[in-house]
């Protein structure tokens, strides 16, 4: 399907986009004055770039259901587990 180099290239592009978007968002966003945001207790395990890369790979894979792609291809395939070591469980039903 995709070579290691291609997946790395997609990840790097997603990471660069994410960094630039975060800078732009912090600089141009209006702070909410009504309610403070809820603070979560744990930091996320996967970064935004990893999630974007998985979504791009899903759209190019031919699968129709993200849940099946994630469970059958990302979480169980040894090569993909090596590329995305901090995958989270998909426990939605």
BANUTI-23103 format. One line per 5 residues: their letters; for each residue x, y, z of N, C-alpha, C. Coordinates in nm, 2 decimals. Atoms other than C-alpha are relative to their C-alpha. Layout:
! BANUTI-23103
A> X:Y:Z:X:Y:Z:X:Y:Z; ...
This chain:
! BANUTI-23103
XXXXX> 0.08:-0.12:0.00:0.00:0.00:0.00:0.09:0.13:0.00; -0.09:-0.12:-0.01:0.22:0.29:0.12:0.14:-0.05:0.06; -0.14:0.03:-0.05:0.60:0.27:0.17:0.02:0.08:0.13; -0.04:-0.08:-0.12:0.77:0.38:0.49:0.03:0.14:-0.03; -0.04:-0.14:0.03:0.91:0.68:0.32:-0.12:0.09:-0.03
XXXXX> 0.13:-0.08:0.03:0.56:0.79:0.19:-0.07:0.03:0.13; 0.07:-0.02:-0.13:0.41:0.75:0.54:0.07:0.11:0.08; -0.08:-0.10:-0.07:0.69:0.95:0.69:-0.02:0.14:-0.06; 0.02:-0.13:0.07:0.65:1.22:0.43:-0.14:0.06:0.03; 0.14:-0.04:-0.04:0.27:1.24:0.50:0.00:0.05:0.14
XXXXX> 0.00:-0.04:-0.14:0.34:1.26:0.87:0.08:0.13:0.02; -0.07:-0.13:-0.01:0.60:1.54:0.83:-0.08:0.12:-0.05; 0.09:-0.10:0.05:0.36:1.74:0.62:-0.11:0.04:0.10; 0.10:-0.02:-0.10:0.09:1.69:0.88:0.05:0.08:0.12; -0.06:-0.06:-0.12:0.32:1.79:1.16:0.03:0.15:-0.02
XXXXX> -0.03:-0.14:0.04:0.44:2.11:0.98:-0.13:0.08:0.00; 0.13:-0.07:0.01:0.07:2.20:0.91:-0.05:0.02:0.15; 0.05:-0.01:-0.14:-0.02:2.13:1.28:0.07:0.11:0.08; -0.08:-0.10:-0.07:0.26:2.35:1.41:-0.04:0.14:-0.05; 0.04:-0.13:0.05:0.17:2.64:1.18:-0.14:0.04:0.04
XXXXX> 0.14:-0.03:-0.04:-0.20:2.61:1.25:-0.01:0.04:0.15; 0.00:-0.03:-0.14:-0.14:2.61:1.63:0.05:0.14:0.02; -0.05:-0.14:-0.01:0.07:2.93:1.60:-0.10:0.10:-0.05; 0.10:-0.09:0.06:-0.19:3.10:1.38:-0.12:0.01:0.09; 0.12:0.00:-0.09:-0.47:2.99:1.61:0.02:0.08:0.13
XXXXX> -0.03:-0.07:-0.12:-0.30:3.12:1.92:0.01:0.15:-0.02; -0.02:-0.14:0.03:-0.22:3.45:1.76:-0.13:0.07:-0.04; 0.12:-0.06:0.06:-0.56:3.51:1.60:-0.13:-0.04:0.07; 0.12:0.04:-0.06:-0.81:3.35:1.84:-0.05:0.10:0.10; 0.06:-0.09:-0.10:-1.05:3.54:2.07:-0.02:-0.09:0.12
XXXXX> 0.02:0.08:-0.13:-1.04:3.42:2.43:-0.14:0.01:0.04; 0.14:0.01:-0.05:-1.37:3.31:2.57:0.00:0.06:0.14; 0.01:-0.07:-0.13:-1.47:3.53:2.86:-0.11:-0.06:0.09; 0.11:0.05:-0.07:-1.79:3.35:2.96:0.03:-0.11:0.10; -0.02:0.12:-0.08:-1.68:3.01:3.08:0.15:-0.05:-0.03
XXXXX> -0.13:0.06:0.02:-1.33:2.87:3.13:-0.02:-0.14:-0.06; 0.00:0.14:0.06:-1.25:2.55:2.93:0.02:-0.10:0.11; -0.02:0.11:-0.09:-1.27:2.22:3.11:0.14:-0.05:-0.02; -0.13:0.05:0.01:-0.93:2.09:3.19:0.00:-0.15:0.02; 0.00:0.14:0.00:-0.86:1.73:3.12:0.12:-0.05:0.09
XXXXX> -0.10:0.05:-0.10:-0.66:1.52:3.37:0.12:-0.06:-0.07; -0.11:0.07:0.07:-0.45:1.33:3.12:0.04:0.08:-0.13; -0.04:-0.05:0.13:-0.24:1.45:2.83:-0.03:-0.10:-0.11; 0.03:0.10:0.10:-0.34:1.29:2.50:0.13:-0.08:-0.04; -0.11:0.09:0.04:-0.13:0.99:2.39:0.05:0.02:-0.14
XXXXX> -0.04:-0.02:0.14:-0.14:1.06:2.02:0.00:0.14:-0.03; 0.00:-0.14:0.04:-0.04:1.39:1.87:-0.10:0.02:-0.12; 0.09:-0.04:0.11:-0.26:1.57:1.61:0.06:-0.05:-0.13; -0.06:0.04:0.12:-0.01:1.48:1.34:-0.02:-0.15:-0.03; 0.02:0.14:0.02:-0.05:1.11:1.40:-0.15:-0.03:-0.04
XXXXX> 0.14:0.02:0.04:-0.43:1.13:1.39:-0.03:0.04:-0.14; 0.02:-0.04:0.14:-0.42:1.33:1.07:0.06:-0.10:-0.10; -0.07:0.10:0.09:-0.18:1.08:0.91:-0.09:-0.13:-0.01; 0.09:0.12:0.00:-0.41:0.79:1.01:-0.12:0.03:-0.08; 0.12:-0.03:0.08:-0.71:0.97:0.86:0.03:0.01:-0.15
XXXXX> -0.04:-0.01:0.15:-0.52:1.04:0.53:0.02:-0.14:-0.05; -0.03:0.14:0.05:-0.41:0.67:0.51:-0.14:-0.07:-0.01; 0.14:0.06:0.01:-0.78:0.57:0.58:-0.06:0.04:-0.13; 0.07:-0.04:0.12:-0.91:0.78:0.29:0.07:-0.05:-0.12; -0.07:0.06:0.12:-0.65:0.63:0.05:-0.01:-0.15:0.00
XXXXX> -0.01:0.15:-0.01:-0.70:0.27:0.17:-0.11:-0.07:-0.07; 0.11:0.07:0.06:-1.04:0.19:0.02:-0.10:-0.06:0.10; 0.09:0.04:-0.10:-1.20:0.10:0.35:-0.12:0.10:0.00; 0.12:-0.09:-0.01:-1.55:0.25:0.40:-0.03:0.04:0.15; 0.03:-0.02:-0.14:-1.56:0.24:0.78:0.14:0.03:0.08
XXXXX> -0.12:-0.04:-0.08:-1.29:0.42:1.00:0.02:-0.10:0.11; -0.01:0.10:-0.11:-1.36:0.18:1.29:0.07:-0.13:-0.05; -0.06:0.13:0.05:-1.28:-0.13:1.08:0.14:0.02:-0.04; -0.13:-0.03:0.04:-0.98:0.03:0.93:0.10:0.01:0.12; -0.09:-0.02:-0.12:-0.84:0.14:1.27:0.02:-0.13:0.07
XXXXX> -0.01:0.12:-0.07:-0.91:-0.19:1.44:0.07:-0.11:-0.08; -0.06:0.10:0.08:-0.81:-0.42:1.16:0.14:0.03:-0.06; -0.12:-0.04:0.08:-0.52:-0.23:1.00:0.10:0.07:0.10; -0.09:-0.08:-0.08:-0.37:0.02:1.25:0.04:-0.08:0.13; -0.02:0.06:-0.13:-0.41:-0.17:1.58:0.06:-0.14:-0.01
XXXXX> -0.04:0.14:0.01:-0.34:-0.53:1.46:0.12:-0.02:-0.09; -0.12:0.02:0.09:-0.08:-0.49:1.18:0.13:0.03:0.07; -0.13:-0.02:-0.07:0.27:-0.53:1.31:0.08:0.12:-0.05; -0.07:-0.12:0.06:0.41:-0.27:1.07:-0.06:0.13:0.04; 0.07:-0.13:-0.04:0.15:-0.01:1.15:0.02:0.02:0.15
XXXXX> -0.03:-0.01:-0.15:0.20:-0.08:1.53:0.13:0.06:0.02; -0.14:-0.05:-0.01:0.57:0.00:1.48:0.00:0.15:-0.04; 0.01:-0.14:0.04:0.48:0.33:1.30:-0.08:0.08:0.10; 0.09:-0.07:-0.09:0.21:0.43:1.55:0.00:-0.08:0.14; -0.01:0.08:-0.12:0.32:0.29:1.89:-0.09:0.04:0.11
XXXXX> 0.09:-0.04:-0.11:0.09:0.49:2.11:-0.15:0.01:-0.04; 0.14:0.00:0.04:-0.24:0.40:1.95:-0.09:-0.02:0.12; 0.10:0.01:-0.11:-0.55:0.43:2.17:-0.10:-0.10:-0.04; 0.10:0.10:0.02:-0.82:0.18:2.21:-0.12:0.06:-0.06; 0.13:-0.05:0.07:-1.14:0.21:2.00:-0.11:-0.07:0.07
XXX> 0.11:0.07:-0.07:-1.41:0.12:2.25:-0.14:0.06:-0.02; 0.13:-0.04:0.03:-1.70:0.30:2.10:-0.08:-0.11:-0.07; 0.08:0.11:0.06:-1.99:0.08:2.00:-0.10:0.05:-0.09
